[in-house]
Amino acid sequence: MATQKGRFNTEDWWAVWLGLLVFVLSLGSFCGLDLLGWVVAPRIWVDLSHSIAPFSKSYAGLNSFLSLFLTYLAFLVVLLIGAALLGLKKGRFIYGFTVIFWVTYACVIAGSYANIAANAPGDIKKFNVGWSLRLTGESGLIIALLVGLFLSNLMPRFAASLAEAAKPEWYIKTAIVILGCAVGVKAVTAMGLATRLMFLGLCAIVVAYLIYWALVYLAARTWFGFSREWAAPLASGISICGVSAAIATGGAIRARPIIPVMVSSLVVVFAVVELLFLPFLAQTFLSTQPLVAGAWMGLAVKTDGAAVASGQIVDSLIAAKALAVHHIKYEPGWILSTTTTVKVFIDIFIGVWAFILAVIWCSVIESKPGERIRAVEIWHRFPKFIIGYALTFLIMLVLCLKLPGELNAAKAGSGAADVFRSLFFALTFLSIGLVTNFRKLWEEGIGRLAAVYVVSLFGFIIWIGLAISWIFFHGVTPPIVGG
């Protein structure tokens, strides 16, 4: 049974405490206190000196590089406290984290270069670049993953020296706890949308958790011969919400740490692939069905950042085509709001799904004949960081509903917290690379994992998502400006 000490010496619980710390500080915005705005945030750039800045305008006078150093120091201090209580060697952790942080942030900055990250026509014009890969800041995650893989496989001794601080599961679990804050604010915003948007959000849960998940799980088990331990996190990662869902599922069924980590790396890679072509496919074939296109992005693209970026690109592309070809000017933001609403509803349900899987694995998959599963066993294997995610989501949701006049303050606070969440994500992907050896990956079946992803994503997930979006949004258009 979990002891009081156990709540302070596991990564799961420390993810909860660290995530809640960031969340509590973000609530200062309700009292007019900007407690997190000093954190450094990347900017799309063409001039390197403008690549970073403090998140909040309240701290505009703070030197950007001092903001970056303060961010490093804050991360180091709070993580070092956790590392000490987790029994890690403090000196090696300080060294390892220092290297990992600065390499990670270099990758984040590189991924924000305008020719890589600019994802809307306005951005391209703003930065005066003739072209862009339109990958958004998500490309920084890919760069971090590739750098980590390079170090792990070509400089193994150096990578091994960083092992004390290369903790991808700890970082991603903390990020998920913080994510609940932003989801809570988005959920309140979504409640003000048209009823049909809300209804599709509910339908998205059915699609993602009952149809997608079951099909991917069956494909992984029957066509590719994966065990349940592999198939469940893979199904969640491909069909639900990518990294967060894969990690939560891995914890619920007590999968080996390598499994959700490998799935997470594939999720980000394929999300970027989708980001490169789905918005343009939507513009070509769905220019007269704009909200179908928006919903499709939410159901098909499997990370929050890439999905919202896809919705933003589709919003811009379809609006431009409607004006140029049909002389119709749509009110901006409705396509993006549709995408966001779908993703919010899918995100909200992650904790519920993790609990359902924990119960099923305890009572059905791993139970022995005649054995009764005690409720405490379900508690032991339930991912504790999901508790943190649920708390940050529910508290923020209730505050926003009870204090509707403070919605802008809530957005400011959750926005600053989300900068921390994004950096924890980036630390995760460099760490994934650092702990990943290609030889071991091949032995574990990374090739078959990618095959499952390709077959599932392009075989049915994209097209089922399109069909569901068409059913509920066919013929529905945003308000027309001047119409």
N, C-alpha and C positions, 0 to 999 in steps of 0.2 A: 504494500500500500504506500502511496506517495507520502513522504514525510515533509515536515516543514523545511528541512535541509534540502530535500529533493526539488523544492520550488526555486532553489537558487543555484543548483549545480547541474542543470540540463540546458542545452541550447534552446529547446522549446520554450521553457519558462523565461529564459533571458531574452528571447525574442519578444515575449509579452511585455516584460518590464521596460525594455528599451523603446519599443514601439509606443507604449503608453506614456513614457516620459516625453517623447516628441509630441504626442497628441495633447497632453496636458499643457505643455508650453504653447501649443498652437491656439488653445482656448483663450489666451491672453487677448486675442483680437476682439473678443466680446466686451472686454473692459477698456478697449482703446490702447492696449499694450501690444506693441510689436516685438515679441520676444524671440522670434526666429528669423526675422527679415534680414539679419546680417549674413545668413548662410549664402555661400557663393552659388551662382547658377550659371550654366553655360548659355551662350548666345550664339545665334547663327552669325558667322563672321566672314569677312574677306581680309580684314586687318586684324592680325593676331592680338594687338593691344586691346581690341574690343570684343574678345572672345568670351570674357567672363565679367560678371558684375554681381554685387549684392542683390539678392532677390527682390527686396522691398525698396521702393522709392524713398522710404523713411531713412534708409541708410545710404542714399546716393552719394553722400560725401565721404563714405568709407572707401579707402583705396581697395581696388579689386583684388590685388594680390594679398593684401592683409586679410580681406574677407576669405580668400582661399586658405590662408594659413590658419585662421581661426576655425574654419570648418574642419580642417585636418586635426587640429588640436582637440576640438570638441568630440569628434569621432574617436580619436585615440583614447581620451580620458574615460569616456563611458564604456567603450569596448574593453579597455584594460581592466576595469573593475569586474566586468563579466568574465574576462579571461582568467583573472586571479581566482574567482570563485568556481570556475569550471576546472581548475587544476592545471591550467596551461602555464608554461614557463614564461614569466613576465618579460624578461630581457629579450628572449627570442621572439615573443609576440610583438614587442615594440619595434624591433628591427623589421620583422616580416610585414607588419601592417604599414609601417612607414613606406617601404618599397611598394607594396601593393596599392596604397592610396595614391601615391604620386604617378605611378604608371597608369593606373585606372583613369585618373583625371586627365592625363595626357591623351588617352584614347577618347575620352568624352569630348575634349576640345577638338581633336582631329575629326571626330564624327559630326561635329557641328559646322564644319567648313561649308560655305554657301553652295559650292558646286556639288556637294554631297547631300546636304540636309535640306536646302530650300525646297518646300513642297507645294507652294501655291504660286500662281502667276504673280500675285502681289509681291511675294518675297523675291522672286527672280528680278522683278523690276526694281524693287527697293535696293537690292544689293548690286544691281547693274552687272549681272552675270548672264551670259548668253545661253547657258544650259545648266541643268541640275539633274542629278540622279534621283532627286525627290525622295530620299530615304528617311528624312526627318532625323531627329536626334537619336532614334533607335539604332542608327548605324554605329554609334559609339559602342553599343553593346557587342555588335559583331566584331568590331576592331579589338575590343578588350578580350573577347573569346579567342580570337586568332593570335593575339599577342601571348595570351596565357598558354595556348597550345604550342606555340613556337618555343617558349621558355621550357615547358615541360618535356618536350620531345627532343629539342636540340641543345638545351642547356640544363640537363636534368639535375646536376648538383646545385646549381643556383636556385632552381625551382624548389628543390628539397629543402633548402635553407629557409624558404618562406613558408614552409608547411604549417608552422604553429599558428599563422594568421590566415591561411588559405581555408576559410570556413564557409563554403558557398551556402550550405543549408542554414546556418545561423543568420547570414546576411539576408537571404531571401525571405526567411520567416519573419524577420523584423520588418522588412519592406511590406509584407502582406498585412501585418498588424496596422501599420501606418496607412495602408491603402484604404482601410475601412473608413477613415476620416473623409477622404475625397469622395468615396462612393456614397456616403451619407448625404453630403451636400448635393451631389448629382441627383440622388433619388428625390430630394425635395424639389429641385429644379424640374425634374421629369414630371412631377405631379401637376405642374401647371400646363403641361402640353395637352394636345387634343386627346380625347378618350381613345381613339384608335391607336395612337402611339403607345399608350399604356397597355392596351390589350395585346398588341404585338409583343411588348416586352414580356408579358406573362406567357405568351405562346412560345417565346424564345426559350424559356426555361424547359418547356416540354420538348422542344426540338433538340436542344443541346444536351439535356440530361437523360432523356429517355430514348430518343431516336438515334442521334449521333453516337452517344456513348455505347449503346448496345451494339450498333453496327461495327464500330471500330474494335470493340472488345472481341466480338465474334470473329472478325477478320484476323486479328492478331493471334487468336487462339487456334482457329481452324485452318486458315490459309498459310500462316507463317510459323505455326508451332510454338508460339511463346507461352511461357508458364503464366499462371494467374498473377504472380508477383510482377511480371513485366507488363502484362496486358492491361491491368487496371490503371496504373499511372499513364501509360501510353494513351489509353482511351480518353482519360480526363484531359491530358495535355493537348491532344489533337482536336477533341470535340467541344471542350468547354471554354476555358479561359487561359489556356497555355500554361505558363510557368506556375502561377499561383495554384491552379487546380492540380497540376502534376505533383507539386510538393505536398499539398494537403492530402492527396490520395495516398502518396507514398507513406506519409506518417500514419494514416488511418489503418493501413493494412500491414504496417511494419516492414515495408520493402527495404532492401539494402540501400544505403544512401546513394550509391552510384546510379541507381535506376532513375529516380526523378531528376537527378542532375543531368544525365544524358538526354532524357526527354526534353528538359528545359532548353538545352542548347539547340536541339532540332526545332523547337517551337519558334524561337527567335529568328533562326535562319529562314524558315518557311514563311513566317509573317512578313519578312522583308521581301521575299519573292512575290507574295501576294500583293504587297503594296506597290510593286513595280508594274503590275499589269491589270489587276482587277478594276481600279478606278477608270482606266482608259477603255476597258471592255464595257463598263457600265455606261460611259459617255457615248460609245458607239451604238449600243443596242437599247439603252434605257433612257435616252434623253427626253422622251415624252412621258416617262414614268419615274420622276425624280425621287419620290419617297420609297419606291421599290428599290431603287439603287442604294439609298441610304440604309435601309433595313438590311439589305444584302451584305453590305460591308460589315455591319455589326454581327451578323450570323456567320460570316465566312472567315474573317480575319481574326487570328487567335491571340493577340496580345492587346491590351487596352490602348497602348500608345500607337501601335500600327493601325488598329481599327479606327480610332478617332482621327488619325492622320489621313486614312483612306476616305473617311467621311468628309473631311475638310477638302480634300482634293476633288472628290466627286461633286461636292457643293459648288466649287469654283468652276469645274469643267462643264457641268450641265447648265449652270446659270449662264456661262459664256455662250454655249451653243444655242440655248433657248433664245437668248437675245439676238444673236447673229443670224440664226436660221428662221426662227419663228416670230421674232420681234416681240418676245414676251420677257418681261423682267420680273423674275421671282423674288419674293422677299427673302433676303439671305438668312442662312442659319437653320432652316427647317430640315434640310437633308442631313446636316451634321447632327442636329438634335435627334433625329430618328436613329442614326447610328449610335449615338451616345446612350439613348434610352435602352436600346436592345442590350448593349454591353453592361449597363448598370444592373439590369435585372439578372443577367447571367452571373455577374460578380456577386450579387447579394446572396445567391443560393449556394455559393461554394462551401460555406460552413455547414449548411444543412446536408449537402451531399457527402461531405467528409464523415459526418456523424452516421448517415445511413450506411455507408460502406464499412465503417468500424463495426456497426451492429451485425451486418451481414457476414463479415469475415469472422467475427467471434462466434456467432450462433450457427452459421451454416458451413462456411468454407473450411474452417479450422477446428470445428467441434468434433469430438470423438463420440462414438456410439455410447449412449447412456450418460454422457457428461452434460451437466448443466452449466451454462456460462453465467458467471456472476456479473452483476452490473458493474462491479469495480473493475473487471477486466476490460469492459468497454471504455471505462474512464481512463485506464492506464494507456490504452492504445489510441485514444482520441487525440488528435494533434492539438496540443495546448495553445499554440499560437493562434488557432482559429478562435479561441475564446477572446483573445486580444482584438482580433479582426472584428468579431461580433460586437464587442464593447465600443470600440471606436466608431463603428458604423451606427449603432443604435443611439449612443449618446449624442452624436452630431445630428442625427436625424431628428431626435426629440427636441434638441435645442433649437434647430432651425424651424420646426413646426410651432414650437411654443413662442419663439421670438422672431416672427417673420420679418420684422424691421431690421434684424441683424444679419440678414442673408449675405450682404456684401462683406460684413466682418467675418462671417463663416467662410466665405470663399477666399478671403485674404489669408486667414489662418490655415485653411486646408491647403492652399496653394504653397505656402511656405513649408508645411509638413511634407508636401508631395516632392519638394526638392530633395529632402532627406530620403524619401522613398526611392526616388530615381537614382540617387547615388548608391544606396544599398543595392539596388538592382545591378548597377555597373560593377560594384565590388564583387557581386555574385558571379558575373560572367568572366571576369579575369580569374577568379578563384576556380571556377569550373575548368578553365583551360589549364591552370596550374596543377590540378589534381588528376588530369586526364592524360593517359598514355595511349597513343594510337594502337600499339600492339594489344594492350588490354581491351581497348574499345572494340577492336576487331574480334577478339576472342569472345567478348560479351555479346556481340551481334549488332554493332552500330549500322552495318550495311542493311541488315534485315529491318532494323528500326526505321531507317530512312525509307525503305521500300513500303512498309506499312503506312507511313505518313503520306507518301506520294499516292498510293492506291486509294487511301481513305479520303484525302483532301480533294484530289482531282477526280476521283471515281464517283463520290456521292455527296460529300459535305458541301462543297460549293454549290452543287446543283439543287440539292434539297433546300438549302438556305434560300436560293433564288426562287424556288417554287413557293415556299412558305411566304416569302416577301411579296411575291406576285399575288397570291391569294388574298392577303390582307390589305395591300396598298394599290392594287391595280385601279387606275382611274383617279387616284387621289393626288392632288398637286398642292404645292405651297401657295399661300396667298400671293396675288399678283400686285406688284407696286403700280398704283394708279388704275388698278382694275376695278 
